[in-house]
Amino acid sequence: MPKVGGDARERILDEAFVLFSQKGYTATTVRDIAGGVGVKAASLYNHFGGKQEIFDVLIARETAYVEDRVRSAGAVARPDDDPHAYSQAKRADLAKLVWNSYAPFFGDDRIRLFRRMLAVSRYSDTRCAELYQAVFVVRPIKLQETIFSHLIDVGIFEPCDAQLAAEQFHGPMLMAIDSEMPACDAKEFCERHLSAFNAAHERKEKKGKREEGRKGK
């Protein structure tokens, strides 16, 4: 994994990040982390109160990183972000926008490691299970619900249960993320999934106009 920073605290966090993803939070000890950094365990306590504080700071750092990567792609990163880009984008631009919101989960080593860190411990540590659910399941569904609610409001999608639609859209993408599908395959899968999803949810008159436009060409 690329190192985030060079000071002592960041080196400790980087080493803990790798160890937590390999051994799990419960099985990793302060001595393991200190040994990986090349310091004595006692020295580590000059920077953190213990393993729990390291984990908490790491979670905050990586959660913020995920949000920043998604937002930098122009995609909705928080439920209160403005979703108008999705209703204004043409078909090709929309496909690119949707893929860009998922691309970091397939191509960014830090985010992949973050998912592994939580996934490897989610069956043995309740907090890791809750965090995995929050970051990789609940939050993306909330973001998709925001987008679909907007598309319904502006008349692009047929009225439907926006939360259910969000769950239906994110489910296959989560499957691809969890299987660590290669980014090139995931991009093609996302485009096909989006095309089928749009065909099922777009208002009938809008689909009719597009079909007429294709026939006229």
Secondary structure, DSSP 4 states (H G I P E B T S, - for coil): -----SSHHHHHHHHHHHHHHHH-TTT--HHHHHHHHTS-HHHHTTT-SSHHHHHHHHHHHHHHHHHHHHHHTTS--STTS--HHHHHS-HHHHHHHHHHHHHHHHH-HHHHHHHHHHHHHTTT-HHHHHHHHIIIIIHHHHHHHHHHHHHHHTTSBPS--HHHHHHHHHHHHHHHHHTT--HHHHHHHHHHHHHHHHHHHB-HHHHHHHHHHHHH-
